[in-house]
Amino acid sequence: EVQLQQSGAELGKPGTSVKLSCKVSGYNIRNTYMHWVNQRPGKGLEWIGRIDPANGNTIYAEKFKSKATLTADTSSNTAYMQLSQLKSDDTAIYFCAMRNWDYWGQGVMVTVSS
Amino acid sequence: DIVMTQGVLPNPVPSGESASITCRSSKSLVYKDGKTYLNWFLQRPGQSPQLLTYWMSTRASGVSDRFSGSGSGTYFTLKISRVRAEDAGVYYCQQVREYPRTFGGGTKLELK
């Protein structure tokens, strides 16, 4: 069974960084792209970017190019997203998704507050 | 960027009736291979989105045949037949024709 297990909720102060993880079981992440999506409270889905874990190649939405950094560790079958210079409007649920969007993590809430 | 625009449903929808959700893209989603790169998702309250259809009309694994996708290059419809309580939630269309991937704003389905 394919599962994506995301790390726990994060509370970050403005100006700091957080690093989220998405650990995959039942499937080799080398064989898929990993996408990241956010959802602000009460709002819709927004694509952040994707990584090809096989070679580390990344593509980002323009607005996230200086906000998010996607990485992957194929030895642990885990994808990561670091969010830097946190601001209040980074408060959102963040999802990882793979295999042509057929598999999603459970989402992780990131709250930015002083 | 390709802009995705979704319609609104006249909620609530009586259980057992059909519902059609519309989505329009600012650019054709037909690729040179002839496929239309449009996904539909359902997000139930408190859950992650679930892929319903891809390539505009191909149902994802395990998805009920009550869900059917159709459309042209820029105008798409997701039809839900015999609506049930478990179909309630927000439906999103998404283009995967080019980067950046973009989603529609969502269409809420409520049941009577």
Chai-1 contact restraints between the chains, C-beta under 6 A:
chainA,res_idxA,chainB,res_idxB,connection_type,confidence,min_distance_angstrom,max_distance_angstrom,comment,restraint_id
A,G44,B,G105,contact,1.0,0.0,6.0,A-B,restraint_1
A,G44,B,G106,contact,1.0,0.0,6.0,A-B,restraint_2
A,L45,B,Y92,contact,1.0,0.0,6.0,A-B,restraint_3
A,L45,B,F103,contact,1.0,0.0,6.0,A-B,restraint_4
A,W47,B,P100,contact,1.0,0.0,6.0,A-B,restraint_5
A,W47,B,R101,contact,1.0,0.0,6.0,A-B,restraint_6
A,I59,B,Y99,contact,1.0,0.0,6.0,A-B,restraint_7
A,A61,B,P100,contact,1.0,0.0,6.0,A-B,restraint_8
A,F95,B,S48,contact,1.0,0.0,6.0,A-B,restraint_9
A,W101,B,N39,contact,1.0,0.0,6.0,A-B,restraint_10
A,W101,B,L51,contact,1.0,0.0,6.0,A-B,restraint_11
A,D102,B,L51,contact,1.0,0.0,6.0,A-B,restraint_12
A,D102,B,A60,contact,1.0,0.0,6.0,A-B,restraint_13
A,W104,B,S48,contact,1.0,0.0,6.0,A-B,restraint_14
A,G107,B,S48,contact,1.0,0.0,6.0,A-B,restraint_15
